């Protein structure tokens, strides 16, 4: 079924709790991610079988798996919680794929663990389907992310605001190491554990940084770079994570945990969707600042390893942290240049892009639709009509477009080649919030998984024009807006 080689389970026992998934009554597979299964070296047909359903639901532990729940802490909305941990997720083990990369295979919603803190350890079907759709869309969009291997229903109900069908997500990740994992041991002043964790994280994610003479500083540098690039990718596709706590900040630089996440429709940096983010801490435009804040918390956990002298450790860590804004700006500008069809780098490119973003915000223009339509305008100015239709005041685009076209003229690239490159940077399809909700509603209330499968298939090719599914690319109508999302726990 799956061939395991488990390095994390060989770390000291205080890093995790050994726990078996809770048995469920009637496991059934809803969807198997065929390309991902094949990458992991497992037959999609085997996963989709009755025996596969038993594995995916945790009823049958495959040979070589060592089920564990990971210990971690975290800052949640700025407040430190010294013990969190996998309260409803169980790591089956690690698999080396056909590409030679090591990945975790985890069952999310597999029952209580010692870290459940009074929770039932279960997952409702809706949040599981949401994570499958959004994480796989992010992967197809080219944004680093955990992946969804499969969805299985349990045949049981979970109690949330109502009794809902239960489900389990088989999640695949480069690892489930978090900033909160380091915070867990730092809060306990466990230097030995931090040393082991640092060595493990470097070997697993940044082996090229080994041997610098200061492993902790090397790890801090690499994670800062990874997070800066990740958040730039989020902004490029209009993604709002919704709960950027340090326990949701992956050391690997992957997007981790799709709870109250959503995508922008109308562009507005102040956009937030989460029902629990009352102050907008994790609003779209705040995400770079919060990522740097999270990196500061990560740096604090490593100070005792960076240097014996505290002042020297703070100096070295601060020096790395102050690089974050420049790293983010450079990564974000690369994203924006690609979206605008700019090939060369010019000093005024940031101002050109910011002017555009300000106009999109002022006129509440749909972010994804605008950039996709802009691809045609890069070839033929007559295509501006489609772009202008997005603005209540068309002159807001016309005046900007004049500057943009003068800038395009200075790049040595044919118009058709530019438009083709822009279409690879500006998706036609994102997980529109109202479409995700429709798919979830059909599955949860009616037992109809057709809309879910259709949406998943379309989102697997987000940069392709798919005329038969054009309605899935359209922004929501006035009656379709989804403005609040929920954690799902």
N, C-alpha and C positions, 0 to 999 in steps of 0.2 A: 504493500500500500504506500507507505512513506518510509524512507530510510533516514534514520536519525543519527546525529552526532552532536551530543549536548555539552557544550563547554560551560555554559552558565551554571548548570546543575552540578558542576564539579568545583564551583567556588564554595567557600565556607557556608555552612548550613544557615547562618544568620542572615544570608542574603535573600532567603525565600522560605516558604513553607511547602513541604511536600503534601499534596492534597489531590485526591481523585475527583473528577467531575461527578456531579450528582446524576444518578440515572433518571432518564425521562421515559414517559410511557409509550410514545408512538413517534419516533423520529422519522422525518421524511425530508428528502432533499428538494429544495425549491429551485436552486440554480447552482451550477458548478462553473467556475471561471476556467474554461477550457485552456486558453493560452497560458494562464498562470499555472494550472495543474501540470501541463506539459513541461513548463520551465522547471518545475520542481521535480520532474522525473516520475510523475505518478499518472496513471491512466484516468482521464476524465470519466470514462465509463465506470471504472471501479469506484470512484468517488460518488457517482450518481446512483450506485446500486444500493440494495438493502443493506449490505455489509458496510458500504461507504457511509450511509446515513447513520449507522450505529457508531462509526468512528467520529463523524463530524458532530454528532450530538453528545459525545463523551461517554456513551454506553460501553464502548469497546475501546480499550487502550491498545494501540498497535505495538508490535515488538519494537523495542528500542526507545520508545517514548518514556519520559520521566516527568510526569505532571507536577508542576510547581506553580505557586502563586508568588509573585515578586513583591518584595518589600520596597516601599519608597515613601517619601514625605512630599511636601509641596507647599508653595505659596498659592493660596486660592483667593483671587481678588485682592491680593496684596497682604493677606494675613497668613502667617505660617501655621501649618498643621503638621506636627512632628511625626504622625503616623497615618498613612493612607494605605497604600498597597493595593494589590489586585483583589478587589472585593467581589468581582464577578467574572474574572478572567483567569484562565488557567493555561499556562504555557505547556503545550505537549512536548516540545523540544525543538531542535534546530535541524534544518535540512540543507544539504549542499545541493544546489540546483544544477541543471545541465550547463549553465553558464559559469559554474565554478564558484558562485557566490553563496555565502551562508545566510540563511534566513530563519527567523522564528516562525513557528506555526502555533497559533494561540486560539483557544476557544473562548469567545466572549459571550457571557451569559450562561456559563456552564455550572452555576451553583455557588453556594456559600464557600468562603475560605476564611482563614483566621483574620483576614483584613476586612471582612464585610461590614463591620461596624453597625450591626443590626439590620443590614439590608438582606434581601432574599437571594442575592447572587444571580438573579435571572435577568433576561432581556426580553422586552416586548418586541413583537414582529416589526412594528413601524420603525423604531430607531435602527434596527438591524438592516432593514431595506434601505434606509437613508444612508447608512454608512457604506453599504455596498455600492449604491449608485454614485455617491459623491466621491468616494475614494478611488473608484475605478475611472470616473471621469477625470479626476485630477491626474491620474497616471497617464491617461490618453492625452491630456493637455500638456504633459511634459513637466509637471510640477512634482518634486520629490514627495513621496507619500507611502504610507502603509497601503497594503493591498487587501482585497477581499477574495478569498479562495472559494468560499461557498456559503450559502445560506441553507440552514435546516430548521424546520419547525419541530416543536417538541411534542405536540399533541396535548399540551397542558396550557392552562391559563395563568397569567401573572396579574397581580393586582396593582394597578396604578391609579389613575383617576377613575378607572373602571376595570372590569376584568377583561384582559386583552390576550390574544393568542401569543404564546411564547415562541421564541426562536433563539438560535445560536448562530453567531457569525464566526466562521473560520477566518482569522486574520493573519496575514503574512507581513512581516516587517524585517528590515535589516537588523533590528534588535528592538527590545522594549526598554532599553536604558533611557532614563530621563534625567533632567536636571534634579528632579525630586529624588531620584535614587541616590545621588551624591549628598543631597540635603539630609536624607535619612541618617546616613552615617556621620556626617559632620555634626549634626545635632547631638549625637551620642559620643562625640569626640573619639571616634574609632579610626585612628590613623591607619592601622593595619588594613582595615576594610577599604579605606579610601585609596591606599596604595594599590591594593589588588584590583579595585574597580577601575582605576586610572589605567593600569597596565592592560586590563581586559578590553576597555573601550578603545584604546589606541590600537591594539593588535587587531581588533575586529573591524574598526571603521577607518582608521587613519594609519595603517602600517608604515606608510612612507614617512611618518613623523617620528617613528621610533629611533632611538639612538642620538637624540639631540643633546642629551645630558640633563634635560629638565622635562620629564614626561608631563608633569602637570601643566606647565606653561605651554608646551606644544599642544596638549589636548585643548586647553582654553582657546588658543589661537584658531585651531581648526573648527571648533564648534561655533565660535563667533562668525567665522567666514561662512560656514554652512547655514547658520540662521539668517544672516544678512541676505544671502542669495535666495533662501526659501521665501522670506517675506516679500522680497521683490517679485518673486514668481506669483505669490498670492495676489499682489496688487495688479499684476498684469492681466489676470483673468477675472478680477473683481470678486475675489473670495474673502469672506469674513469668517474667521475661525470661530469666534464667539466665546471661547473660554481658554485664553492663552495663559493658563496657570502654569507654574513651573513643573507640575507633575504631568503636564501635557506637552512639554518641550523636549523633543527627542534629541539625544546626543548625536544621532546619525544625521540630523538635518532633514528628516522626513516629517511630513505633516502627520500628526498623531492625534487620534480621538476626534471623531466627527459627531459631536453632540449638538449644540445649538448653532450649527454652522449654516451658512446660506451664501448666495451670490447676489451681487448688486443687480438691480434692474436699472432704475435711474441713478446716474452717478452722483454721489454725495459722500464726501469723506466722513461725515458724521454718522453715516448709516450704521445701525446696530440692529440685530434681530433677536438676540437672546432675551428671554423673559426675565432672567435673573441679573442682567447687566444694567441695573437701574441708572448708573451714572455714565454709561457709555465708555467705560474703561477700555473695552476691547472693540471699540468702533473701528470701521474700516481704516480710517486715516491714522488711528492711534497705534496700529499694529507694529510699525517699525520702532516706535518709542518703547512699547512694552517688550518687544524682543530684546532691546538693549537692557532694559531693566531686568529681565530674566537672566541675561548673560552676567549681569552684576551679581545676582544671587548665586549663579554657578561659580563665578570667580571666588566668592567668599568661601565656598566649600573647599577650595583648592589652596587657599593661602598658606596653610601649614606645610604643604608639599612643595610650593613654589620656591620658598626660601625659609631658612631657619629664622632669620631676622624679620620680624613682622613688618617693619617699615619698608624694608626692601621688597618683601612679598607684595605689599599694597602698591608700591611704586610700579613694579613689573606688571601686575594685574591691571592697574589703572591705565597704564600705557596701552595695553591691548584693547581694553574696553573703549578707550577714546577713539580707536580706529573704526568702531562699528558704524557711525554715521557715514563716513566716507565710503566704506565697503558697501553699505546699503545703497547709497546714492549712485555709486558706479554701477552696481547690479541693476538697479531700477532704471537707470538711464539706458542701459543696454536693452532692457525690455521695451522701454518706450521708443527707442530708435527703431527697433524691429517692427513695432506696431505701426509706426509712422512711415516706414519704408525708407529710413535714412541709412545710408551705407557708410559713409565716412563720418568721422567725429568732428564736430565744429563747436566752438565755445558757446554759441547761443542756442544749442539744441535743447538744453534744459529749460530755458525761458520759453522757447516755442512750445514745448510739450506742456509746461505749466499753464501757459496762456490758454491752451486748448482745454485742459482739465478744469480750469476756472470757468470757462464758458459752458462746458458740459454740466457742471454743478449748478451754475446760475439758471440754466434753462431746463434742468431736470431731464437731460437726454439719456436714453438708454445706452449704457456703456458698451455692451457687447454688440448690439445692432449698429451703433455708430462706427466702430472700428471695422466691422466686417464690411459695411457698405463703403467705407473709405478705400478699401482695396480696389474697387472698380474706379473710383475717382482718381486714383493714381495713374490710371491708363488713359481715361477719357473724361475731361471736365464735364461733358454732358451728363455723366452719371451723378453729378452733384445733386440732381433733382431728388434722388433717393435719400441722400444725406440731409438735404434741406428739409425734407418732410418730417424729420425728427425734431426740428427746432420750431418753437412758436414764433421766433423772430429770426428768419433766415439770414439776415445780415450778420448775425452773430457768427455764423459759419463762414460766410463769404469773405469777410474781412480777414479772418484767420487764414483761410485757404489761400489767399493771395500771397501771404508770407510763406506759407508751407510750399507752394509751388515754386517760388523763387529758390527756396532751399533745395527742393528736389532737383532742380535744374543744374545744381552744382555737383551732383553725384554722377559718377561714370557708370551708369547701369541703364539698360534698356527698360522701357516702361513695362513691357510684358513680364520681364524677369523680376522687376520690382514688385509688381502686383502678385506674382506667384509667391514670392518670399513673404509678402504681407499676409497672404491667406494662410501661410503656415505659422503665423504669429498671432492671428486674430481669428478665434474660433467662430464657426457658425452656430455651434450648439454648446451650451453649458447646462448644468442641471438647474433649469429654471425652477424657482422655488414652488410656483404653483403646480408645475408638472410633477415634481417630486411628491408633493402632497396628494395630488390626484392618484398617482400610482400607489402610494401608501394606503390611501382611503379605499381604493378598489380591493386591495389585497386583504386589509384588516377587516373591513366591514362586509365585503361580499365574497371573499375567498377567491377573487379574480386576480391572477398574477399576470395576465396579458399586458396591461399597461406598464407594469414593472419591467417585464422582459423586453418590450418594445423600446422603452426609454433606455434601458441598459445597452441594448444593441446599437442604438443611435449614438449614445454618448461614447461608445468605443471608437467612433470615427468623428471627433468633434470638428476637425478642420475640413472635412469633406462636405460639399454641397449634396444634400440628400432631399431632392424635391418632393419625394413621396411623404416626407416627414416634416415639411416646412412648418407646420403648426407648432412643433416642439421647439422651434427656434424663436417663435414670436414672443415679445414681452407680454406680461399679463394685462388683461383689460382692467378697467376700474373695479370690477366686481371680483377679480381673481387675485388681487394682491395678497401676499403672505408676509405679514410684518413681524410676527413673533414666532420664535422657535423655542424648543424645550430640550432639556438635557437628555431626557429619556431614561434616567436612572430611577 
